[in-house]
Amino acid sequence: MSVADAYIALISSLPGSERLFVAKQPPLSRLRLDRRLKALSAKDAKILNSIENTLSWSAYDMDVTDAQAVERCKRTLKNIPHASLRTLFNERMDMRTIVAAMRLRKHGVEPPSGPFGFSRWSRHIPANWNDPTFRLETQVPWASQANQLLDNDDPLGLERLLLSVSHTQLKRHAARHMFDFEAVAIYVLIWNIFDRWAQSNAQEAATRFENLAQQAMADIEYQGISA
């Protein structure tokens, strides 16, 4: 079977998904997805693995420095030969850089003296540090809402916003690809968004349950009842 035919068969075997935030889990397990991805050529599998790992915070050591993270992003981008995948990678890094800067600013950090993060806005952000959206409201329509959610201490709302924006960006790229490697890579990145939301929901549910349990214990203690 040719590579082209193998990729057609691979894409055809991947199930569609429900609407984001409606689906309770990805359309198939990671184990089943990885089995299908064995149809990728060694070169394409390496590219996809590099993109996934660079975009996954869990793949970074706790003591990684900003400079090391930026260098890793540069290496990954250099090794992506596909224009559409380079574009979506840059879009994701733009988002992460903006949100990371907003979080630092919220904690009282002063503007960096040099470029910040890995983004086309790396120099623009420090120069506009005190503006709520870093003067990016035209180029980045979601920035104002993200900043408001941060101010409101609404991490789940922020997560939902960022996943929604990422999902929209990926679907836009997906419309330009059907049965090629880019289509497979975009499918996997969309899968990761569904998986991330499923985990966020689970974490939120666990936190909510813990808060309710603590409240119940407080009520019992207040009433003088021994647990």
Beta strands, then each sheet from edge to edge (+ up, - down):
end
